[in-house]
């Protein structure tokens, strides 16, 4: 592996943002360990971010989520310096954004960072094509090239036939697709998406989540995705960071966050997530030598990443434990039918089995 391949696409190191802190007193109090409320009571300043450190891999879809006011939108705007951090560093590959001049920052935004907002920001007097091409036009890209790039981006989001339409002719979901196409047309390796689907109804929102995942499988951009919806975070994210009061309280894979909440806040936050679509064969399988040496139903072999819902047909037909294999078709565990049945009964049972299996595997 080369240094470039090993290096994170985005690295955030000890990032702070304190609002209305003219003399730096609030920043020092925050650094010393004072809570957001304590700092505000002592100085009147508001801590937006406190000691945020994250590394995001090339091609990762990284979700930041939390309740309103937790600091998630402040964080994404500090990445591209729409909001200036009070302290800390932000790096893209081997370049420090927080140390760039205005000219360097402008060029980096143009070549490295595109942003998609919750509100579409479409110009009502411009066609769909011209709206998508607008950032390229501002950046001085030649007309023919920007129109080609805009058309390609609209192809990706399924709006090629609407190129000459006006925004008033589009539905809310279509307008958001135009906003996404605008970000894709920039052809940057990184996308910052600040609650891009939050204003849409649930059906359209789910459709756009599906489209984003399909796009990501082909374009493999590094994406920082902001949301307040845990079900959305679980559905689209490779990893999730949950924020509260400007701090990250838990960071991990969706299944880790839901099945092993770090504290009562995360536990309450995740209690309504439907686990059947998250619990995998690997998380409930038995890996003990005794179980793996016992008889299994040779007709039913499941992948370790198969979710619980996908195991139901095999569980209903099998007469012996199911075999669980990895990508190399090697046996890595078995699922006793009684254990599978218990997991299928309720989310609570599935979670309990997954946690217990994880503890078994770590001993």
C-alpha positions as CSV (number, residue, x, y, z in Angstrom):
1,X,0.0,0.0,0.0
2,X,1.3,3.4,-1.0
3,X,1.4,6.4,1.4
4,X,-1.3,8.0,-0.6
5,X,-3.6,4.9,-0.3
6,X,-2.9,4.7,3.5
7,X,-3.5,8.4,4.2
8,X,-7.1,9.4,5.2
9,X,-9.0,11.4,2.7
10,X,-10.1,13.7,5.5
11,X,-8.4,14.2,8.9
12,X,-9.9,16.4,11.6
13,X,-7.6,17.0,14.6
14,X,-8.6,18.6,17.8
15,X,-11.1,20.9,16.3
16,X,-12.9,23.6,18.3
17,X,-15.4,26.3,17.4
18,X,-16.5,28.8,20.0
19,X,-18.9,31.6,19.0
20,X,-18.7,35.1,20.5
21,X,-15.4,34.4,22.1
22,X,-13.5,37.7,21.4
23,X,-10.7,37.2,24.0
24,X,-10.3,33.4,23.8
25,X,-11.4,32.8,27.4
26,X,-14.2,30.5,26.5
27,X,-11.9,28.4,24.3
28,X,-9.4,28.0,27.2
29,X,-12.2,26.9,29.5
30,X,-13.5,24.4,26.9
31,X,-10.0,23.0,26.5
32,X,-9.7,22.6,30.3
33,X,-12.7,20.3,30.3
34,X,-15.6,22.7,31.2
35,X,-18.9,21.7,29.7
36,X,-20.8,23.7,27.1
37,X,-23.2,25.0,29.7
38,X,-20.4,25.9,32.2
39,X,-18.5,27.8,29.5
40,X,-21.7,29.7,28.5
41,X,-22.6,30.5,32.1
42,X,-19.0,31.8,32.7
43,X,-18.4,33.8,29.5
44,X,-21.6,34.1,27.5
45,X,-19.9,32.3,24.6
46,X,-21.3,29.2,22.9
47,X,-19.2,26.2,22.3
48,X,-20.1,24.8,18.9
49,X,-17.4,22.1,18.6
50,X,-15.2,20.7,21.3
51,X,-12.1,18.6,20.6
52,X,-13.3,16.8,17.4
53,X,-10.9,14.3,16.0
54,X,-11.9,12.1,13.1
55,X,-10.2,10.3,10.2
56,X,-12.3,9.5,7.1
57,X,-11.1,7.0,4.5
58,X,-11.0,7.4,0.8
59,X,-14.4,6.4,-0.6
60,X,-16.1,6.3,2.8
61,X,-19.7,7.5,3.3
62,X,-19.3,9.0,6.8
63,X,-22.5,10.1,8.6
64,X,-22.6,12.8,11.4
65,X,-25.8,12.9,13.2
66,X,-27.4,14.3,16.3
67,X,-30.3,16.5,17.6
68,X,-30.7,20.1,16.5
69,X,-27.9,22.3,18.0
70,X,-25.5,19.4,18.6
71,X,-22.9,21.0,16.2
72,X,-23.2,18.7,13.2
73,X,-23.8,21.5,10.7
74,X,-21.1,23.6,12.3
75,X,-18.7,20.7,11.8
76,X,-19.3,20.3,8.1
77,X,-19.0,24.0,7.6
78,X,-15.7,24.1,9.4
79,X,-14.3,21.4,7.1
80,X,-14.5,23.8,4.1
81,X,-14.1,26.9,6.3
82,X,-17.5,28.4,5.6
83,X,-17.2,28.7,9.4
84,X,-13.7,29.4,10.7
85,X,-12.6,27.0,13.4
86,X,-11.4,28.5,16.7
87,X,-8.6,25.9,17.0
88,X,-7.5,22.6,15.5
89,X,-6.6,21.3,12.1
90,X,-8.5,20.0,9.0
91,X,-6.5,18.1,6.4
92,X,-7.5,16.8,3.0
93,X,-4.9,14.2,2.0
94,X,-1.6,16.0,2.8
95,X,-2.9,19.6,2.6
96,X,-4.0,21.5,5.7
97,X,-7.2,23.5,4.9
98,X,-7.0,25.4,8.2
99,X,-3.6,26.9,7.1
100,X,-4.6,27.9,3.6
101,X,-4.7,31.4,2.2
102,X,-8.0,32.7,0.8
103,X,-6.8,31.9,-2.8
104,X,-5.7,28.4,-1.9
105,X,-9.0,27.8,-0.1
106,X,-11.0,29.0,-3.0
107,X,-9.1,26.6,-5.3
108,X,-9.5,23.7,-2.9
109,X,-13.2,24.2,-2.7
110,X,-13.4,24.3,-6.5
111,X,-11.3,21.2,-7.1
112,X,-11.7,19.1,-3.9
113,X,-14.9,19.9,-2.0
114,X,-18.4,20.1,-3.3
115,X,-21.3,20.8,-1.0
116,X,-25.0,19.8,-1.2
117,X,-27.4,21.7,1.1
118,X,-30.9,20.8,2.5
119,X,-32.3,23.8,0.6
120,X,-31.8,23.4,-3.1
121,X,-30.8,27.1,-3.9
122,X,-32.0,26.8,-7.5
123,X,-32.3,29.9,-9.6
124,X,-35.9,30.2,-10.8
125,X,-35.0,31.9,-14.1
126,X,-32.4,29.3,-15.1
127,X,-33.0,25.9,-16.7
128,X,-32.1,22.7,-14.9
129,X,-29.0,22.4,-17.0
130,X,-27.9,25.9,-16.3
131,X,-28.6,25.5,-12.5
132,X,-26.4,22.5,-12.4
133,X,-23.7,24.2,-14.5
134,X,-23.8,27.4,-12.4
135,X,-20.8,26.6,-10.0
136,X,-18.7,25.7,-13.1
137,X,-19.7,28.9,-14.8
138,X,-18.6,30.9,-11.7
139,X,-15.4,28.9,-11.7
140,X,-14.6,29.9,-15.3
141,X,-15.1,26.5,-16.9
142,X,-15.7,26.8,-20.7
143,X,-19.4,26.7,-21.8
144,X,-19.1,23.4,-23.7
145,X,-17.3,21.6,-20.9
146,X,-19.6,22.8,-18.2
147,X,-22.7,21.7,-20.2
148,X,-21.2,18.3,-20.8
149,X,-20.4,17.9,-17.1
150,X,-23.8,19.1,-16.1
151,X,-25.5,16.7,-18.6
152,X,-23.4,13.8,-17.3
153,X,-24.4,14.6,-13.7
154,X,-28.1,14.8,-14.6
155,X,-27.7,11.4,-16.2
156,X,-26.4,10.0,-13.0
157,X,-29.4,11.3,-11.0
158,X,-32.0,10.3,-13.7
159,X,-32.9,13.8,-14.9
160,X,-31.5,13.9,-18.4
161,X,-34.9,14.4,-19.9
162,X,-35.5,17.5,-17.7
163,X,-32.5,19.5,-18.9
164,X,-34.5,22.3,-20.5
165,X,-37.1,22.4,-17.7
166,X,-37.4,25.2,-15.2
167,X,-37.3,24.6,-11.4
168,X,-41.0,25.5,-11.1
169,X,-41.8,22.4,-13.2
170,X,-40.0,20.0,-10.8
171,X,-41.2,18.2,-7.7
172,X,-39.4,18.6,-4.4
173,X,-37.5,15.3,-4.9
174,X,-36.5,16.3,-8.4
175,X,-35.2,19.7,-7.1
176,X,-33.1,17.8,-4.6
177,X,-31.7,15.6,-7.4
178,X,-30.7,18.8,-9.2
179,X,-28.9,20.0,-6.1
180,X,-27.1,16.6,-6.0
181,X,-26.3,16.8,-9.7
182,X,-24.8,20.3,-9.1
183,X,-22.4,18.7,-6.5
184,X,-21.6,15.8,-8.8
185,X,-20.9,18.1,-11.8
186,X,-18.0,19.7,-9.8
187,X,-16.2,16.3,-10.2
188,X,-14.6,16.7,-6.8
189,X,-13.3,13.7,-4.9
190,X,-15.3,14.8,-1.8
191,X,-18.9,15.7,-1.2
192,X,-20.2,17.5,1.9
193,X,-23.9,16.9,2.3
194,X,-25.8,18.9,4.9
195,X,-29.2,17.3,5.6
196,X,-29.8,17.0,1.9
197,X,-33.0,15.0,2.1
198,X,-34.5,16.3,5.4
199,X,-37.1,18.5,3.8
200,X,-38.6,15.7,1.7
201,X,-41.5,13.3,2.5
202,X,-40.5,9.8,3.6
203,X,-41.1,8.0,0.3
204,X,-39.1,10.4,-1.8
205,X,-36.4,10.5,0.9
206,X,-36.0,6.7,0.8
207,X,-35.8,6.8,-3.0
208,X,-33.0,9.4,-2.9
209,X,-31.2,7.4,-0.2
210,X,-31.3,4.4,-2.6
211,X,-30.1,6.6,-5.5
212,X,-27.2,7.9,-3.4
213,X,-26.1,4.4,-2.4
214,X,-26.3,3.3,-6.1
215,X,-24.3,6.4,-7.1
216,X,-21.7,5.8,-4.4
217,X,-21.2,2.2,-5.5
218,X,-20.1,3.5,-8.9
219,X,-18.4,6.9,-8.2
220,X,-16.8,6.0,-4.8
221,X,-16.5,9.6,-3.5
222,X,-15.6,10.4,0.0
223,X,-18.9,11.7,1.5
224,X,-19.6,13.5,4.8
225,X,-23.3,13.2,5.3
226,X,-25.2,15.2,7.9
227,X,-28.6,14.1,9.3
228,X,-30.7,14.2,12.4
229,X,-32.5,10.9,11.4
230,X,-30.9,7.8,12.8
231,X,-32.7,5.4,10.4
232,X,-31.3,7.4,7.5
233,X,-27.8,7.3,9.1
234,X,-28.0,3.5,9.6
235,X,-29.2,3.0,6.1
236,X,-26.6,5.0,4.2
237,X,-23.5,5.2,6.4
238,X,-20.4,3.2,6.5
239,X,-19.7,4.7,9.9
240,X,-21.7,7.0,12.1
241,X,-20.6,9.7,14.6
242,X,-23.2,10.8,17.1
243,X,-22.8,14.3,18.5
244,X,-24.1,16.0,21.6
245,X,-23.3,19.5,22.8
246,X,-20.5,19.9,20.3
247,X,-18.8,16.6,21.1
248,X,-18.7,13.1,19.5
249,X,-20.2,10.7,22.0
250,X,-19.9,7.6,19.9
251,X,-18.3,6.7,16.6
252,X,-18.5,3.3,14.8
253,X,-20.3,1.1,12.3
254,X,-24.1,1.4,12.3
255,X,-24.5,-2.0,13.9
256,X,-22.0,-1.1,16.7
257,X,-23.8,2.1,17.5
258,X,-27.2,0.5,17.6
259,X,-26.3,-2.8,19.3
260,X,-23.7,-1.4,21.7
261,X,-24.7,2.2,22.6
262,X,-22.0,4.1,24.5
263,X,-24.3,5.7,27.1
264,X,-28.0,6.4,28.0
265,X,-28.2,9.2,25.5
266,X,-27.2,7.0,22.5
267,X,-29.4,4.2,23.8
268,X,-32.4,6.4,23.9
269,X,-31.5,7.8,20.5
270,X,-31.3,4.4,18.9
271,X,-34.2,2.7,20.6
272,X,-36.6,3.0,17.6
273,X,-34.3,1.6,15.0
274,X,-35.6,-1.6,13.5
275,X,-32.8,-4.2,14.1
276,X,-33.9,-6.9,11.7
277,X,-32.4,-5.1,8.8
278,X,-29.1,-4.6,10.7
279,X,-28.4,-7.8,12.7
280,X,-26.2,-10.0,10.5
281,X,-25.5,-13.7,10.5
282,X,-22.0,-12.9,11.9
283,X,-23.5,-11.1,14.8
284,X,-25.7,-14.0,16.0
285,X,-23.7,-17.0,14.9
286,X,-22.1,-19.5,17.3
287,X,-18.3,-19.8,16.8
288,X,-17.5,-22.3,19.5
289,X,-15.6,-25.4,18.3
290,X,-18.3,-27.7,19.6
291,X,-21.0,-25.9,17.6
292,X,-18.9,-25.8,14.4
293,X,-18.0,-29.4,14.7
294,X,-21.6,-30.5,15.0
295,X,-24.1,-31.4,12.2
296,X,-25.4,-28.7,10.0
297,X,-28.0,-28.4,7.2
298,X,-25.8,-28.6,4.1
299,X,-28.6,-27.2,2.0
300,X,-28.5,-23.8,3.7
301,X,-25.2,-21.8,3.6
302,X,-25.4,-18.1,4.4
303,X,-22.9,-15.3,4.1
304,X,-21.7,-13.7,7.3
305,X,-23.0,-10.3,6.2
306,X,-26.5,-11.6,5.4
307,X,-29.1,-9.6,7.5
308,X,-31.6,-11.3,9.7
309,X,-34.5,-10.6,7.3
310,X,-32.7,-12.6,4.6
311,X,-32.2,-15.6,6.9
312,X,-35.9,-16.1,7.5
313,X,-36.6,-18.4,4.5
314,X,-33.6,-20.7,5.3
315,X,-34.6,-20.7,9.0
316,X,-38.1,-21.8,8.2
317,X,-37.0,-24.7,5.9
318,X,-33.8,-26.0,7.6
319,X,-33.8,-28.9,10.0
320,X,-30.3,-28.4,11.4
321,X,-28.1,-25.3,12.2
322,X,-27.2,-23.0,9.3
323,X,-23.6,-22.8,8.1
324,X,-22.1,-19.3,8.0
325,X,-19.3,-18.6,5.5
326,X,-17.1,-15.7,4.6
327,X,-16.2,-14.3,1.2
328,X,-13.8,-17.1,0.7
329,X,-16.5,-19.7,1.4
330,X,-14.8,-20.7,4.6
331,X,-16.9,-21.8,7.5
332,X,-16.8,-19.2,10.2
333,X,-19.7,-20.2,12.4
334,X,-23.1,-21.8,12.6
335,X,-26.6,-20.5,13.6
336,X,-28.6,-22.9,15.7
337,X,-32.3,-22.8,14.6
338,X,-33.4,-22.0,18.2
339,X,-31.1,-19.0,18.3
340,X,-32.4,-17.8,14.9
341,X,-36.0,-18.2,16.0
342,X,-35.3,-16.2,19.2
343,X,-33.7,-13.4,17.1
344,X,-36.7,-13.3,14.8
345,X,-39.2,-12.9,17.7
346,X,-38.3,-9.3,18.5
347,X,-35.7,-6.5,18.1
348,X,-34.8,-6.8,21.8
349,X,-34.1,-10.5,21.4
350,X,-32.0,-9.9,18.2
351,X,-30.0,-7.2,20.0
352,X,-29.4,-9.4,23.0
353,X,-28.2,-12.3,20.9
354,X,-26.0,-10.1,18.8
355,X,-24.3,-8.5,21.9
356,X,-23.9,-11.9,23.6
357,X,-22.4,-13.4,20.4
358,X,-20.0,-10.5,20.2
359,X,-18.9,-11.1,23.7
360,X,-18.4,-14.8,23.0
361,X,-16.3,-13.9,20.0
362,X,-14.0,-11.6,22.0
363,X,-13.2,-14.1,24.7
